[in-house]
Amino acid sequence: MVILNENIKNQVKEIFKELKDPVKLTVFTQKIECPSCEDNRRLMEEISSLSDKIDIDVFNFVIDKERAEHFNIDKIPATILSGVKDHGIRFFGIPGGYEFTSFINSIKIVSIGETTLSAETKEQLKTLTNSVHIQVFVTLTCPYCSKAVHMAHEMAIESDLITSDMIDASIFPHLANRYKVFAVPKVIINEKIEFEGALPESEFLKYVMQSK
């Protein structure tokens, strides 16, 4: 079963011409009790086939439990994007719909190693002294969610103390209920700071810096 049509594949190939360093897609999956895992694995395999700079590893969430724990993977489907190092970028769910763009953009910034964040934001992030875990809850039909995901992932690129998760609220309804996700994007930082909407960079940064 083909996930991407030829037109999309050609567009992605053009974007991938800009890749610099190799990118690893680490996929955690399981056939039993995970109806979306198979489609996510196939999507990742198709994406990895579009550039010789992209490699893929696929692991079973149950059989490879120790590896999953090493990467702090506690739900599936899960995909980790890493380059010269693990930047803490995670996608939980299938990055389709509007999130396909944020996934492809994340591959690009991981490979190039440069973000579009302002110099002021970069300097502020350098002052972080504790770990920051950003969870961005999305739906694949939300046109604003990808902006929030992209910003969170760029911040993870800029700071080794930041990890950033995209979480599809429709695939993980128990988490959506737990965090009272009634509108998306909804961002949760270190379990205690939260906001809704795709905020401007400066406003997003204020919430991140509150976790200091």
Protein Blocks (a to p, Z undefined) as FASTA:
>chain_A
ZZbdfklmmmmmmmmmmpmbdcdddddddfehplklmmmmmmmmmmmmmpckbccddddf
klmmmmmmmnopabdcddddddfbcehiacedjdehjllmmmmmmmmmmmnopafbdfkl
mmmmmmpcbdcdddddddfklmklmmmmmmmmmmmmmpmkbccddddfklmmmlmmmnop
abdcdddeehlaccedjddfklmmmmmmmmZZ
